[in-house]
Amino acid sequence: MKLIDIGCNLTHDSFDSDRAAVIERAHEAGVVQMVVTGASKDGSAAALELARRYPGKLFSTAGVHPHRASDFDDETEQMLRDLSQNTFVVAVGETGLDYFRDFSPRDVQRDVFQRQLQIGIDTGLPLFLHMRDAHEDFHAMLREVRDRISRVVVHCFTGIREELHDYLDLDCHIGITGWICDERRGSHMKAFLQDIPADRLMVETDAPYLKPRNLRPRVKTHRNEPCWLPWIVGTLAAVREETPEIVAQRTTANARAFFHLQSDP
């Protein structure tokens, strides 16, 4: 199987001691391409720099996560616009709303989300979006501009069926992570994962977060890695009553079309 991890935080400091080995393990596991998430001003620059070192294998996004919205200013916006002109940058984000943590005030989050939506409108790049406990505001803001945005993925979807269908009605893609491998938090999603059309489904690890809890054999680390994306695909395939090979084939094709990626070298 050839897989594409559409969201991994490979610039996270937990990878500082073995980043090259992590990338190599991913390739050995069949994860042929990865999109490195930019979630802050400095993180977006670092994601691009890492992607440059692995042409054709790594790509990056450029954005500011809602947790960091309070740090966003005019200089940050201009930097994101500059980064978005680079061929290695394949999406605007990670951006959106997070009312679960409220690390930034909600009005600030909404303003910064709106400004990054505008970058997506102006550049034509797809949007890589985050939402947690903010569906009403998030959906309303996205709906307002959806017809001016090229493509949208709601990454790391963890919501309920009604929220899923709201995004599907807006022609959004859906990113599925190891959340579905967690019997404590993700079991509710198994009732409606089949609702996602095959051509709008993508997979991701969100590494180093959300290590699959059904990973076997057990690994003595809390850090997630892209090499475990096949476990997510296997769980997803079982729930959708499809083979892992079919899920891999479709999600890889979807990711390449969504981000305009060339086939792996």
C-alpha positions as CSV (number, residue, x, y, z in Angstrom):
1,M,0.0,0.0,0.0
2,K,1.1,3.6,-0.7
3,L,-0.3,6.1,1.8
4,I,-0.2,9.9,2.2
5,D,-0.2,11.4,5.6
6,I,-2.0,14.7,5.1
7,G,-1.2,16.2,8.5
8,C,1.9,15.5,10.6
9,N,3.7,17.9,12.9
10,L,7.2,16.8,12.0
11,T,8.8,20.1,13.2
12,H,7.6,19.3,16.8
13,D,10.5,19.3,19.2
14,S,9.8,15.6,20.1
15,F,11.3,14.7,16.7
16,D,14.5,16.8,17.2
17,S,16.7,13.8,18.1
18,D,15.6,11.4,15.3
19,R,13.6,13.3,12.7
20,A,15.4,11.7,9.7
21,A,14.8,8.2,11.2
22,V,11.1,9.0,11.7
23,I,10.8,10.0,8.1
24,E,12.6,6.9,6.9
25,R,10.4,4.6,9.1
26,A,7.4,6.2,7.5
27,H,8.6,5.5,4.0
28,E,9.4,1.9,5.0
29,A,5.8,1.5,6.2
30,G,4.5,2.7,2.9
31,V,3.8,6.4,3.7
32,V,5.3,7.7,0.5
33,Q,4.4,11.4,1.0
34,M,3.6,13.6,4.0
35,V,2.2,17.1,4.4
36,V,4.0,18.8,7.3
37,T,1.6,21.1,9.3
38,G,2.4,24.7,9.8
39,A,0.6,25.9,13.0
40,S,2.4,29.1,13.9
41,K,4.5,31.8,12.3
42,D,7.8,30.1,13.1
43,G,6.3,26.6,12.7
44,S,5.2,27.4,9.2
45,A,8.6,28.6,8.2
46,A,10.2,25.5,9.7
47,A,7.7,23.2,7.9
48,L,8.7,24.7,4.6
49,E,12.4,24.4,5.4
50,L,11.9,20.7,6.2
51,A,9.9,20.1,3.1
52,R,12.7,21.6,1.0
53,R,15.1,19.0,2.4
54,Y,12.8,16.2,1.1
55,P,11.6,17.3,-2.3
56,G,8.8,15.1,-3.7
57,K,8.3,13.4,-0.3
58,L,7.4,16.2,2.1
59,F,5.2,19.2,1.5
60,S,4.0,21.9,4.0
61,T,1.2,24.1,5.0
62,A,1.4,27.7,6.2
63,G,-1.0,28.9,8.9
64,V,-1.6,29.8,12.5
65,H,-3.6,27.5,14.7
66,P,-6.4,29.1,16.8
67,H,-4.3,28.4,19.9
68,R,-1.8,30.9,18.6
69,A,-4.3,33.4,17.3
70,S,-3.2,36.0,19.9
71,D,0.2,36.1,18.3
72,F,-1.2,36.9,14.8
73,D,-0.4,40.4,13.5
74,D,0.0,42.1,10.1
75,E,3.6,40.8,9.8
76,T,2.4,37.3,10.4
77,E,-0.2,37.6,7.7
78,Q,2.4,38.9,5.2
79,M,4.7,36.1,6.0
80,L,2.0,33.5,5.4
81,R,1.2,35.2,2.1
82,D,4.9,35.1,1.1
83,L,5.2,31.4,2.1
84,S,2.1,30.5,0.2
85,Q,3.9,31.5,-3.0
86,N,6.4,28.7,-2.6
87,T,5.7,25.5,-4.5
88,F,6.4,23.3,-1.5
89,V,3.4,25.0,0.4
90,V,0.3,23.1,-0.7
91,A,-2.4,24.6,1.7
92,V,-3.2,27.5,4.0
93,G,-3.5,26.4,7.6
94,E,-3.7,25.0,10.1
95,T,-6.4,27.5,10.9
96,G,-9.9,27.5,12.4
97,L,-11.5,27.7,15.8
98,D,-10.9,25.9,19.1
99,Y,-13.4,26.7,21.9
100,F,-12.3,23.6,23.8
101,R,-9.1,25.1,25.1
102,D,-9.7,28.8,24.5
103,F,-6.0,29.5,24.6
104,S,-6.8,32.6,22.5
105,P,-9.9,34.7,23.0
106,R,-12.8,33.6,20.8
107,D,-13.2,37.0,19.1
108,V,-9.5,37.0,18.3
109,Q,-9.8,33.4,17.0
110,R,-12.6,34.4,14.6
111,D,-10.7,37.4,13.3
112,V,-7.6,35.4,12.6
113,F,-9.6,32.6,11.0
114,Q,-11.3,35.1,8.7
115,R,-7.9,36.6,7.7
116,Q,-6.6,33.2,6.8
117,L,-9.7,32.3,4.9
118,Q,-9.0,35.4,2.9
119,I,-5.5,34.2,2.1
120,G,-7.0,31.0,0.8
121,I,-9.4,33.1,-1.4
122,D,-6.6,35.3,-2.7
123,T,-4.1,32.5,-3.4
124,G,-6.4,29.8,-4.6
125,L,-4.7,27.3,-2.2
126,P,-6.8,24.7,-0.4
127,L,-7.6,25.3,3.3
128,F,-6.4,22.9,6.0
129,L,-8.9,23.5,8.9
130,H,-9.2,22.8,12.6
131,M,-12.4,22.8,14.6
132,R,-13.1,21.7,18.1
133,D,-16.2,22.6,20.1
134,A,-16.9,25.6,17.8
135,H,-19.0,24.1,15.1
136,E,-21.7,26.8,14.9
137,D,-19.3,29.7,14.4
138,F,-16.9,27.7,12.3
139,H,-19.5,26.4,10.0
140,A,-21.1,29.8,9.6
141,M,-17.8,31.5,8.7
142,L,-16.8,28.7,6.3
143,R,-20.3,28.7,4.6
144,E,-20.1,32.4,4.0
145,V,-16.9,32.1,1.8
146,R,-17.1,28.5,0.6
147,D,-17.9,29.4,-3.0
148,R,-14.7,31.5,-3.2
149,I,-12.4,28.8,-1.8
150,S,-10.9,26.1,-4.0
151,R,-10.8,23.1,-1.7
152,V,-11.3,22.5,2.0
153,V,-10.4,19.7,4.4
154,V,-11.7,19.6,7.9
155,H,-8.7,17.9,9.4
156,C,-8.7,15.5,12.4
157,F,-12.5,15.3,12.4
158,T,-13.9,14.2,15.7
159,G,-17.4,15.5,15.7
160,I,-20.9,14.1,15.5
161,R,-22.9,12.9,12.5
162,E,-24.8,16.2,12.0
163,E,-21.5,18.2,12.0
164,L,-20.0,15.8,9.4
165,H,-23.0,16.2,7.1
166,D,-22.8,20.0,7.5
167,Y,-19.2,19.9,6.1
168,L,-20.0,17.3,3.4
169,D,-22.9,19.6,2.3
170,L,-20.2,22.3,1.8
171,D,-18.2,20.0,-0.4
172,C,-15.4,19.6,2.2
173,H,-13.0,16.7,2.4
174,I,-12.6,15.0,5.8
175,G,-9.4,14.0,7.5
176,I,-9.5,11.0,9.7
177,T,-6.8,10.3,12.4
178,G,-6.1,7.8,15.1
179,W,-9.0,9.3,17.1
180,I,-11.0,6.4,15.6
181,C,-8.6,3.9,17.2
182,D,-9.4,5.2,20.7
183,E,-12.2,3.2,22.3
184,R,-12.6,6.0,25.0
185,R,-13.2,8.9,22.6
186,G,-13.6,7.8,19.0
187,S,-16.1,5.0,19.2
188,H,-19.1,7.2,18.4
189,M,-17.6,8.0,14.9
190,K,-17.8,4.4,13.8
191,A,-21.5,4.7,13.4
192,F,-21.2,7.2,10.5
193,L,-17.7,6.9,8.9
194,Q,-19.4,5.1,6.0
195,D,-21.3,8.3,5.3
196,I,-18.1,10.0,4.0
197,P,-18.0,9.7,0.2
198,A,-15.0,7.7,-1.0
199,D,-13.7,10.7,-3.0
200,R,-13.7,13.1,0.0
201,L,-11.9,10.9,2.5
202,M,-8.2,11.4,3.5
203,V,-6.1,10.0,6.4
204,E,-3.5,11.5,8.7
205,T,-1.6,10.9,11.9
206,D,-1.4,14.4,13.4
207,A,1.9,13.1,14.8
208,P,3.2,13.4,17.5
209,Y,-0.3,13.5,18.8
210,L,-3.1,10.8,18.8
211,K,-1.0,7.6,18.7
212,P,-3.4,4.8,17.8
213,R,-4.5,3.0,21.0
214,N,-5.0,-0.2,19.1
215,L,-1.4,-0.4,17.9
216,R,0.0,-3.9,18.1
217,P,2.5,-4.8,19.2
218,R,2.4,-2.1,21.9
219,V,5.1,0.5,21.7
220,K,6.4,2.2,24.8
221,T,6.1,5.8,23.8
222,H,3.3,8.4,23.8
223,R,4.7,9.9,20.6
224,N,2.8,9.2,17.4
225,E,4.7,8.7,14.1
226,P,3.6,8.7,10.5
227,C,4.8,5.1,10.2
228,W,1.6,4.1,12.1
229,L,-0.7,5.5,9.5
230,P,-1.4,1.9,8.2
231,W,-3.1,1.2,11.6
232,I,-5.5,4.0,11.1
233,V,-6.2,2.9,7.6
234,G,-6.9,-0.6,8.8
235,T,-9.3,0.6,11.5
236,L,-11.0,2.8,9.0
237,A,-11.3,0.1,6.4
238,A,-12.9,-2.3,8.9
239,V,-15.5,0.2,10.0
240,R,-16.3,1.1,6.4
241,E,-16.4,-2.6,5.4
242,E,-13.7,-2.1,2.8
243,T,-10.3,-3.6,2.4
244,P,-7.2,-1.6,3.6
245,E,-5.9,-1.7,0.0
246,I,-9.0,0.1,-1.3
247,V,-9.0,2.7,1.4
248,A,-5.3,3.3,0.8
249,Q,-5.8,3.6,-3.0
250,R,-8.7,6.0,-2.7
251,T,-7.3,8.2,0.1
252,T,-3.9,8.5,-1.7
253,A,-5.6,9.5,-4.9
254,N,-7.7,12.0,-3.1
255,A,-4.7,13.6,-1.3
256,R,-2.8,13.9,-4.6
257,A,-5.8,15.6,-6.3
258,F,-6.6,17.8,-3.3
259,F,-3.0,19.1,-2.7
260,H,-2.0,18.8,-6.4
261,L,0.9,16.5,-5.5
262,Q,2.9,14.7,-8.1
263,S,3.3,10.9,-7.7
264,D,6.0,9.9,-5.2
265,P,9.5,9.8,-6.7
